[in-house]
Amino acid sequence: MRRGGRRTRRWPHVRHSRDSRNAASNQWCTPRSTWRPLASSASTVSGSSTRFPAQTSCRVSAASSTVRLRGTSWLPTLAGGTSTGTSLSCRRRCPAPRRPDCVAEPGGGKSRLLMELARQTTDLPIRWVETSCDSYAARSPFLTAIVLLRRCLELEADATVRTIVTKIRDRGIGVAGAEEYEAAIVSLLTNLPALHPFMMLPAPRRRSLAVNAAARLLLASAEKDRLLMVCEDLQWIDPESHDVLDALVEALAGAHVLLITSYRTEYRHTWRGPGLTEIHLGPLSHQSAEEMLDDLLGTNPSLTRARTEIVAKTGGNPFYLEESVRALVDSGLVTGTRGAFRMEPPMTALVVPESVRDVVAARMDQLTARRRRILQCAAAIGQSGPFPVLVGACDLPSATVREELAALQDAAFLASARADADMWEFRHALTQEAAYGGLQEFERKLLHASVLKSMERFWAGSEADHAEMLADQAVRGEVWDRAVDYLRAVSSRAYSRGALEQAIESLESALQLVGRLPASVAAAQRAIDARLDLHPALLTVGRVREIAELHPEAERLARQIDDDVRLAQVLRHRSQFSWLGGRYRVGSDYARQALAILEARPDAPTRLQVMYCLGTNLHALGDYRGAQECFASILEGSDKDLVGRVLSLTVPVETPAWCWRGFSLALLGAFDQGNEAIRRGVDLAEASGYDQSKVIAWTLEALVATYGGRPAQCVRSMEQAIALCEKIGFVAWLPAAYSAYGLMLTRLNRITENTLRYLEQGVVTNETMGIRVYQAQRLCWWAEALWRVGRLAEARQKIDAAVELAVAMEERGVEAEALIIRALIVNAEGAIGEAHDHLTRAVAISRALEAPLFEAQAGIALARTLDAQHGHQSQAREHQERGLALCRTIGVDPWWRAL
């Protein structure tokens, strides 16, 4: 959200000790006496009709400056009791709140309330873990959760993977599949290798595991230390961290955890239950505001008019009231000390600015030009930040900036800190927003550009770790080339964490900004790269149709700037997408163009990827021999050592290349060789730990077994493939898995409504995602099952669509297969002549493709059709004998004779 034209940001790695947070920045921070909220702000405990006004009140001792929070008997219980289920109030009227929420308007006292709570827990055996959400962080998945995890694990910024794993195991998540959860946590806290099994999972699965693992680890930490966990400013939390909190809230029952959150009134959550208490910090009552002014100003009669104006204008907002008093003192209209000011001469009226931001802005106007400049530079950086970044942005000597910061801390614009602190922080978000709001647009632009340069110097070599902040500064500073680069980095990190929406949104923003760059080779390269980056994310979420809009412009730009390397990559993507879209001839042409480029500009990884694309396109066209040669080139060529490290689409090319090679060999009649190749692929997949590789390998193994007449031997593995595919969210492969399993059950004559549902889902899921590859084949298998159960009208409709689609997409092998099923269906309808024509055509296609399995199937079926016609017995015997001979040659039992 935006306040005063500026989104507030807080430095994500700032860690405040309770002592520093509780230290008064100046004499104004803590009033004496009691603050009483308006009655309407009393909170209601979820699950109970009892109201506890005391929960929103704070009693302050003048002697100790300590806020006494009423209704907090759960603190001693959390510290040393045996149960977290004790009462919330001293009168024990309701269960203890495991999740109190603090809600208020900006300046309403949320942070101060938590500050005083921290002070009260100092001597208790409770571990306090806190963080604040940052407005820019919505584009940084898991940012808030990562801060909590690091603090729970007590990790240094440069902690190694070994250290992280040791800390995780020390906490002990204690669930099945702990290794997967460990990998999820490590992936959030540092960078896992790109080919780690966890990183090979589909993005939605990675996100889900990371959310659950983070919540489990936070809960497990409570077994070691009783936790009081604080998360401020939920209105700015990123979606992934919010999901972590959701999971945490659901599991709080019985845990030694007290989770406290704060947020502004516009935020909404869906948490319910007896463990939830929402504390609404409403405005101060008139009496409390007067008592606060007694403490800050005093009761001298000369102040009567000024006090009346301040109370009326500030509306009970503590920060507004406090800043108004500061402004009055800064103006020189009053003299004296805290609690004993006087106004000479007494004023009959006092003009109080219309808002708290106006009050703060008026105070800033009283600062020296240099001091105001430093404050505005800080506001452009965010709510907090490292001292060196501020020095670089101000372009002033370090000693000067440090001296001015001390003065700004004394004036309560910045939070108090040690003189040698390397970090600074605004005392309140509204102060930062007011400072930023006082800048003109051109000043903001120049400041952000300066801040960007300072950040880049400070983080030289580790820019990717801070890409979100750098991207934010680059966009606001209109440094468009750097903005595009950092947005791509933001997208890459979001994708690695499974946050697909953020990944896509960042790249779409980058593409919009590319249009602001002046025409140049570098601008064209950025435009190409951003489009290529979008390909996997869009495919993962099933937005396949949108991919088609990316490639033509990318290819045009690559040719325009004569960039052969990028052109080859674009053509590879176009080949891949053409395969998904059922345009195999076009896809083959793209692949061959890319290979021609790579002959002159060798790039081994890209060549392997292009060769894989060519092989899959040729297989779909029915050119099984050409496909087999492509896969053999990948696996046995000069670059074979790379096949385990180069991705085909979502997994290393090695496993699918072996399996597709085996499938091609089987359809060429070499079933023994084909099964051997597929077995190699299955073994590699199972050894690798890559779930997507397993699903692909098991599916293709099951298809070859089914075509070979032995579907029963792979039923178990195919069931595992479907279960794993659904578990990890491998959406792009679900249609293949569903349809293959449905075909197996059909060939085993186990056709139930569930079987038909699998076959239908294979077709429907493909259509929903806009994927057309092998759609005709899926329709064909569905039609076969419908025909077998006697639903001829539906079967005829599906098979007609299958044949038409196969012809349109030039799927010659699928066309032959569909014609055989169509012949069986029309034969059942009594159209023997039509069946004869379909089978004759299927035989011709099979021979042209050198596909003996399909020829044997069509030939034996044709023999039966001819045998039913008088005068064609000799032709029937000829086709029958040839079909059986082919079966013996390829080692397949002619199971279809019983149909």
N, C-alpha and C positions, 0 to 999 in steps of 0.2 A: 504494500500500500504506500501511498505518498502522503507526506505531511509537509506543507509549506513548499511544495514543488520539489522536494528532495526525499528520496528514500533513505531512511536511517540505516546505517550499517555499523556493526560492532566487529572488531577484529576477532576472528574465530578462535585464535589460540591464546587469547588473554586469559590468565588464570588468577583470580583474585583470592588472596587469603582472607579468612574471615576478619582478621585484624585490620587489614587495609580497607576492607569494605566498610567496617564499622567506624573507622576513624572519622571524626567530624572534620569536614573540609574547612569550616570556619565557625564563627560563633553562632551562626544562624541555624545550624543543622538540626538541633534537637530542642524543641520547646519543653517547658515544664508544664505540669498540670495534666488534665485528662482531655483526650479528644473523643467526643461522642458523635458518631455518625447519625444521620437522619434515621428515624425509625424504619423507613421504607427499605433501608439497605440491609436489614437483618437477613441472614442467610437461612435457607431451609435445608436441613439434612436430608439427603436422598433416602427414601424408605421410611421416613418418620415425619409425622405432622408437627413435631415439636420445633419451635423456633428458638434460635439462640442469638439474640441481639449482641450478647457479650462477645461473640466470635468476631465481630467486625469492629470491636472497640479496642483501643490501646491505652493502657495507663502508664504514664511516664513519671518517673521519680525525679524530682529536681536535683536531688543530691547525687544520684548515680547516673542520671541520664539514660536509664534503662526502661525500655518499653515492656510493660507486663501484658502478655497476651492471655486474656481470659479463655477458659475452656480448652486448655492445652494439656490436660492430664495424660494424654497419650505420649508425650515426650519421655517422661521417666519410664513408661512401659516399654517404649521402643528401645530405650537405652539398656534396661536391665530386666524387664519382665519376661515371662515365659510365653506370653501370647500377645499378638497384635490386636486382639479382639476386645480390648478393654474399652471403657467408655470415652466418649469425646468430651463431655462436660464433667464438672466436678460432681454433678448430681447423677451421673451415669444413666442418662435417659436414652441413649442410643449407642449403636456400635461405633467403634473408633473409626475415624476417617483415614483410610489408607491413601486417599487421593483428594486432599483439599485443593480447591482452585481459588485463586485470588483474582477478582475481576474489578477493573476500574477504568475510568477515563484517563487519558494521558495527564500525568501530574497528580493523579489521585492517591499516590502513596504506596503502590504495589512494592516497588523495590525497597522502600524504607521499611515496610513491614517485614519483609524477608531479611533485611539487614539486622533488625532487632531480634528476629527469631534466631539468626545465626549467633548473635551475641549470647542469647540464653542457653544455647546448646554447647558452648565452649567447653564446659567442665563435664559434659556427659560423654559416656563411651559410645558415641555415635559418629559414624563417618559421614561427613557432609560432602556431597558431590553436586556441583552446580554448573549450569551453563545458561547462556542466553542465545536466543535465535536472532538471526540477522536478516534484514529485509532482502538483501541480494541473494540470500542463501537458498531461496526457493529454486534457483537454477543449479544448486549444488547438492545433488542427492546424498542423503545420509549425513550431511554436515553436522547437524546437532547431535545425532546418535553417535557419530565418530568421536566428538568431544567427550561425551559421557563415557564411552568405552575406554578411551585413553585415560581418563581420570580414574575410572574404576580399576583399571589394570595398572595404574601408576606407571605409565610408559613415558620414556623420554621421546623427544621428537625424532631422533635418529635410531630408534629401536630396531634391531634386526628381526628377521623372520623367526629365527630360533628363539630370541627373547620373547617375542609376542606369543609364540606357540607355548612356550614354557609357562607364561603367565596365564594363558587360557586354561591349560591343563591343571594349573594350580587351583583355579576357580572350580573347574570340573562341571561341565554342562550336564553330563550324566544322562545322555539319551542315546537311542540307537542311531547309528550313522553319525557319530560324533566327529569323525574325520571330515565329513562334508560341512558340518557346522564350523569346525576350526578353519577350514579353507575360506568359508564365507566371511568370518571375522577378519582373517588375515588380508583378504582382498579389500576390505574397507580401510584397514590401517596401513597398508603398504601395497606395493605393486606385485601381484603374482605374475609368473611367466605367462606369456600369451597362450602357450600350449598346455598349461596346467589343466587337468581334467575339469576343475571347477569353471575355468574360463571358457571351456568348450561347451558348457551347458547353454541352452537357449536363454536369452536375456531375461524373460519373465521368471524362469526358474531361479536364476542367480539372485534376482531381486527378492523373491519370496524366501529363499534360504537365508539371505542376509538379514531380512527383517526378523525372521524367527530366531536366528542365531543371536542377533544383538539383544533381543528381548530376553532370551534364555540366559545369556551371559550376565546381563544386569541383575536378573533374579538370583543367579547362582552366586553373584558377589555378595548377596545378603546372607548367604550361609557362612561366609567368612567374616564379614563385618556388617553390623546393623547399619542400614543405609537411610539417610535422609537425602533424597534426591530432589533437586530444585531445577526447574526449567522455566525460564522467564520469556516473556514476549512470544507466546505461542501464535500470535496473529501472523508471525513471519516464518513459521517453521516450514521446512521443506516436506513434501508429501511422504517421502520414504521414512524420515524420522518420525513423522506423525503416525505412520503405520507401526513403527516400533513402539511408540507410546501406547497405541491401541492394544497391541499384543501384551504389553507389560501390564496395562490396567486390567485386562481380562484375567491375568494370572496372579494378581496381587494377594488374593485371599490366602491367608496362612503364612505369607512371606514377611520377613522382618524388614520391610521397606515402607517408608513413608514418601510418597511422591507428591510434591507441591508444584503447581504450575501457576503462572500468572499470564494475563492477557488483557488486551483492551476490549471494550464492550462490543465492538463490531465482530469479534471472533465468535464462532459457534462450534460446539463439539457435540458428539452423540453419546458421550459416556453416561451410563446410568448405574444404579446399584447402591446398596446400603453403605459401601465403603467410600462414597463420594460426598464431599461437603463443598459447596460453592460459597465463597465469601465475597459478597459484593461490597466493595469499598466505595460507598456513596460519598457525596460531598459532606464536609463538616457541617454540623448544626451551627446555628447562629451563636449559641453559647460557646461551643468549642472554638469557633473562629475568634470570638472575643478573647477567650482564654489564651489562645495562641498569640494574639497581638499583645496581651498583657506581658507575655514572656519575651517577645521580640522587641516591642516598642516601649512598653510601660503604660502607665495610667495617668500621666500628666494631663491636666485639663486642656492644655494647648493642642493636644493631639486628637481631641474628640471628633472634629470634622474630618480630619484625615482618616481616622479609624473607620468612621461611618462609610466614607467613600470606598475604602479598600474592601471592607466586608461586603458591601453591596455589589461591587463590580466583580469580585473574584468568585462569587457564588460557591464558596466553601471548598474550592480547589486548593489543597495545601501548598502545592508548588507555586501556583499563581499568587497566592497570598504572600508566600515567603519572598518571591522575586519582586513583588510590589514594594515590600518593605525595604529590600535591598536598593531598589531604584530610588526610593525616597531618601534613604541615607546617602546614597551616592550623589544625589542632587545637591546636597549641602543645606537643604531646608530644615534639617533637624540637627541638633547637637546632643552629645552625651554618649552613653554606652548602652549596651544591650539591656533592655528592661528599664532603662532610666533616661530615655530620650525626651527632648522637649523641642517645641517649635516656637521660634521667636522671629518676628511677631506671629501670633496665632493666625492661621489662614481661615478664611471663611469658606473656601472650596478648594478641592484638590482634583486635578484631572488624572484619572487612572486609565492607562491604555485599555483598549477594547478587548484584548486577549493576552494570554500569557506570553505568546510569541512577541507581541508588540512590546510588552514590558521588557523582555529579555533584549529585544532589538534596541530599545531605548537605552538600556544599560550599556550595550555594546557601542552605541554612538558616543559614549563618554570616554571610551578607550583611546589611547594614542593610535596613530595611523599604523605603526608597526605592529602593535599588539593586536589590533583588529585584523590586520592582514594575516598574522599567524593563526588567529582563531578561524578565519575563513579558509585558510589552507587546510587546517585540521578538519573543518566541516566537509571539505571536498573529499578528503580521504575516507571519512566515516565516523562512526561513534568512538572508535579508538584506533590505535595504530602504533607501530614502532617509531621511536624517536628519529632514527636515521632517515626514514621516509619523509617525515615532516621537514627535517632540515633540508633535504634535497629539493623538496617542493617549494620551500620558502626562498631558497637560494640566499641564505644568510649564514653567518658563522655559527657553528654548533654552540659555542658558549653564549652567544646572543640569544639564540632560540631557547636554550635551557633557562636562561635568566627570565625571559619573557613568560615562559610556561609557568615558572614559579609564581610570577605576579598574577597570572590568570587563574592559578589554583587558589591563591589567596583571595581573589575576587569571586571565587565559587563558580567560575565558568567551567573549569576543569576539576576532576576529582583529585583529591590529595594523593600524593605519591612521594616516595623517597627522592631525595635530591639527585641521586644517581640512577634513577629508574630508566630503563630502556623503552618503556611504554608510557603512553599518555591515554587519557580517556575523558570524554565529556562527563560532567557531573550528571546530566540528565539528557535524554534523547531530545526533549523539546529545545534545549539550549543549542544542540547541534543543528536541529532543523531551522531554528531562528537565524543562526549564523549563516547557514547555506541560503536561506530564503532572502537574505539581504544582498546577494550577488546578482548582478545583471547577467543576461544570457551569455554575452561575449566573455564576461569575466569567468563564468563557470567553465566555458569551453577551454579557455587558456589554462585555467587552474588544473582541470582534469588532464590535459595534455602534459602539464608539468609533473603532476602526480604520477602519471603513467611512466614517464622517464625515470623518476626517482624510484618507483617500485621495481622497474626492470633492472636498475643498477643494484638495488638491494637484494633482489632474488636472482641475480644472474646465474644461470645454470640450473635453476629449479623453477622456471616459469610455469611449467605444466602443473605443478602442485598448487599454484595460486591463480589458475586460469580464470576462475569466475570473477575475482576482483580485478584482474588485469583487463578482462573483457569489458567489465562495467566501466572502468576508467576510459578505455579506448573508445567505447561508443559515446560516452558523454563528452569526451574531448574531441570527437569527430576525427579521430586518427583511424580512418576506415581500413587501411591495409592491416594494421595491427589488430583491429577489432575482428576482422574476418579470421585471422590466424588464431586468436584466442578463443573465439566462439567455436572454431573447429576443435580446439583442445578441450573446451568445456563439453562438447558433444561426445568426444572420444571417452572422456572419463565417465560421463553419464551412461553411455552405452556399456562400458565395462562393468558398471554397477547394476546393470539391468534396468535403468530408468529410461525407457524408450521415449516417452513423451518429451522429456527434457532434451534428450539427444536430438530428436527430430526438430523440436522447436529452435534449438540453438543453430542448427544447420540451415533451417529456413530463414532465420534472421541473418545468418552469414550471407546467404544468397541474395537477400534484399540489399545488404550493404555493398556487395560486389558491384551493384549497379551504380553506386556513388563514386566508384573509382574511375579515374581517367583511363581511357583505352591504352593498354600496354600489354606486353607479353606477360608480365607478372600478374596483372589483373585477370587475364584470360586463364592463367594457370590456377589461380585461386578459385575461379568460377568452376573450372573442371574438377578440381579436387573436392570442392564442397558437394558437387553433384554425385561424385563417386562415393563419397562418405555416406550419403543418404541411402544408397542402395540397400545395404544389409539391414538397416533399421526399419525402413519401409517394408521390406520383405518379411521381417520378423513379425510385424504387427498386421500383416496380411493386406497392406495397401499396395498391391502389385500393380494395379492400373496406373498409379501415379509415377511408377518407375519409368514408364514409357515416355513420360514428358521430360525426363531428365537427360536421356541419352542423345537425342538428335542435336541439341544445342552444345552438349559437351563434345561431340564428334566434330561439329562445325568449328568450334573454337580451336580444337587441337589441330585440325587441318589448316586453319587460318594462320596459326603461329608456327606451323611446321614443327610441332613437338611430337616426334615419333614415339617416344617412350609413353607419353600420356595417351596418344592415339591408340597404341596397342592395348593399353589398359581399358580404354573406353570400348574398343571393339570386343574385348573379352567380356565385358559386362553386357554389351548388346547381344553377344552370342548366348550368354547365360540367360538373359531375359527372354530372348526369342524362344529358347527351349521351354521356359516356363509358360510362354504364351502360345505354344503350339505352332510356331513359325520356324520349323526345323531347317528348311532349305535356306532361309535367310540367315538363321543362326550359324549354319555351316559356312556360308559365304563370309560372314563377319570373322569367324575363327580363322579361315584361310587367309584373309587379308591381314589379320594380326600376325599370323605365322610368317607371312612374307616380310613384314616389317622387322620381325625378330631375327630373321636371317641376317639382316644388315646391322641390327642393333641388338646383339644377344642379351637376353635377360632370362636366366634359367627358371626362376620361380614363375614369372609370367608365362613362359613357354609351357610349363607343366599345366598351369591353369587353363591356358587356351586349348591345349591338346585334350584335356579332360572335357571341356565344353564341346569340342568337335566330336569326340567319341560319343557323348550322350545324345547329341543331335543326330548323328548318323544312326545310332541304335534306334531312335524313335522313327527315323525314315525307313527302317527295315534293312539298312545296309549293315548287317551284322558283321560281315567280314571286315569292312572298313572300320567299324567301331572297335572290333577286337584288336586291330592293328594299332589304333590310337592308344588304347589302354596298355598294350604291350610296350609301346614306345615309352610310355610314362614309367612303367615298372622295370623295364630292362634297358632303357636308354642310358645315355651318358650322365643324365642328371638324377639317376635313381636314388642316390644317397639323400636327396632333398625331399622325397615323397612323404616322409613322415613329419615334415616341418612346414610344408606349403599347403594352404587351405584350398579345398575345392570350392566350397560355398560356405559351409559352417563347420566342417571338420577337415582334418588333414586328408590330402588326396589319396593316400595309400590304400585305406580300407575300401572306399567306394570304387576305386579303380580296379582292384582285384575282384570285387563282386560283380561289377558291370562286365568285366572281361569274362568272368565265368558264365554270366547270363548269355552273353553274345555267343560264346562257344557252344553252350547247350542248344541254343536255337539253330546253330549251324550243324547240329547233329553230334557234336563231340561232348556228350554228356559226362563221360568220365573226366575229361580234362576240365570241363566246366565246373563240375562238383569239387574238383581238387582246388581250382582257383578260388571258388567261393569259400571253401573251408579255410583257405589261407586268410581270406579277408575276415571271416568270423573270428578266427584265432587272434588276429591282430587287434580287432575291435575289442574283444574281451580282455586282452592283455593291456590295452592302452588305458582302460578306464573311462573312455569317452562314451557317454551314454548315447549321443546321437549316432556315433559310428556303430554301436551295437544295434540300434533300431534299424538302420539302413541294412546292415549285414544280415540280420535275422530275417528281414522282409524279403530280400532278394534270394536268400537261401530257401525260404519257404516257397517262393514262386517257382524256382527251378525244380524243387521236389514235387510240386503240384503238377507242373507240366510233364514231369517224368513219370507220373502215375503213382507217386509215393507221398501224398499229402499228409498221411497220418504221422510220419516221422518228424514233422516240424510243427505240429499243432501246439505243443507246449512252448516252443521258442517263439512262435508267432503271438501267443497269448502274452508272453513276457514283453514282446516288442510293443504291443498295444498298450499294456499297462505302463511301461516305461515312457512311451511316447506321450501319453496323457499326463503322467506325473511331472515330466520336465517341461511340458508345454511346447513340444516340437511340432508346432502347428503346420508347418509347410509339408511335413511328411505324413500327417494324420490320414489324408485321403488314400495314400498308397497303402498304409497299414490296414485301414478299415477294409478296403476293397480286396486286398490280398487274403485277409482272414476270411472274408465272406466267400471268396472263390474256393478256398480250401474246404470250408464247411459244405459248400455246394457239391464239390467233387467227392466228398465223403458221404454224400446223401444225408447230411444232417441239416436239412433246410427247415428252419423255424422262422418265426417272426423276427427273432433276434438276428438271424442270419441276413434276412432281407433288410433289416435296419442298418446293419453294418455296410451293406452294399449301397444302400441309399445315401448314407452319410458320406461315403467316399465320393459320390458324385456331387452332393449338395455342398460339402465343405470346399471342394475345388471351385465350384461356381461362385461361392461367397467370396473367396479370396481373389477371384479373377485369374485363377490358374487353369490352363487348358491342356497342359501336358498329360497325355494318356487318358484324357477324359473319355474318348471314344472307347477305350479298352474297359474302363470302369462301367460304362453303360452296357457294354457287351456282356460282362460278367453278371451284372444285375439282370439283364434280359434272360440269360441262361437259367438263373435260379427261378425266375418267374415262370419260365417255360416248364421247368421240371415239376413245379407244383400246380401246373394246369391253368395258370392265369395268362392265357394266350394273348388276349387283347393288350394287356399291359406289356407283355414280353415283346409283342410286335412293335409297339410304339417305341420302346427303348432300343430295340435292335435296329430299327430303321434310322433312328437318330444317330446310333453308333456308326453305322455304315456311312451315312452322309458326312459325319464329322471326320471320320478316318480318311475318306476320299479328299475332303477339303484341305486337311492338314498333311496330306501325303504320307500318312502312317501306313505304309504298305503291309507290314507284318500284321498290324492290328486289323487292317482291312480284310486280310485273308481269314483271320480268326473270327471276325464278325460275320463274314459271309458264311462260314461253316455253321455258326449258331443261327443265322437267319434262315439257312436252308432247313435246319431241323424244325424251326418254328413254322415255316410255311408248309413243310411236309405234313406237320401235325394238323394243319388247316386243310389238307387235301390238295394243295397246289404243287403236285409232284414235278410238273414241268418247270415251274419257277425255281424249285429246289435244285433241280438238275443244272439250271443256268448258274445259280450262285456257286454251286460246288465246282463246276467246270472252271469258273473264273478264279475260285480260290486255289485250285490246283495250279493254274497257270501262274498266278502271283507267287505262290510258294516256290515253284521251280525257278522263277526269275530271281528270287531272293536267296536261293540255295538254302531253304529252310525245310529240311526233310520232315521235321515233326509236323508242321502244318500241312505239308503235302500228304503225309501218311494219314492224318486225320481226315482231310478233304477227300482223299482217294477212297478210303474204306467207306465213308459215308456216301460217296458217289456210287460205289459199287452196289450198295443196298438200294439206292434210288433207281439205278438202271435195272436191277434184278426185279424190281416191281413193275417194270415196263416190258411188255412182250417184245421179243426180238432183239433184246440188248444184253442177253446173258453172257455172250463172249466178252463184250466190253466190260461187263460187271466183273467177270473173273479176272480180267487183265488188271483193272484198278485194284481189286482186292489183293491179288498176288503182289503187285508192286508196293502197295501200302504195307503189307505184312513184312515184305523184304526190307523195306526202309526201317521198320520197327526193330527188326533183328539187327540191322547194321548199327543203329544208334543206341541199341540196348534199352529200348523202352517197351513195356508191355502195352498193347493196344487196348487200354481200358475203356475207350469210348465205344467199342463195339457193342457194349451192353445198352447203350442209350437208345 
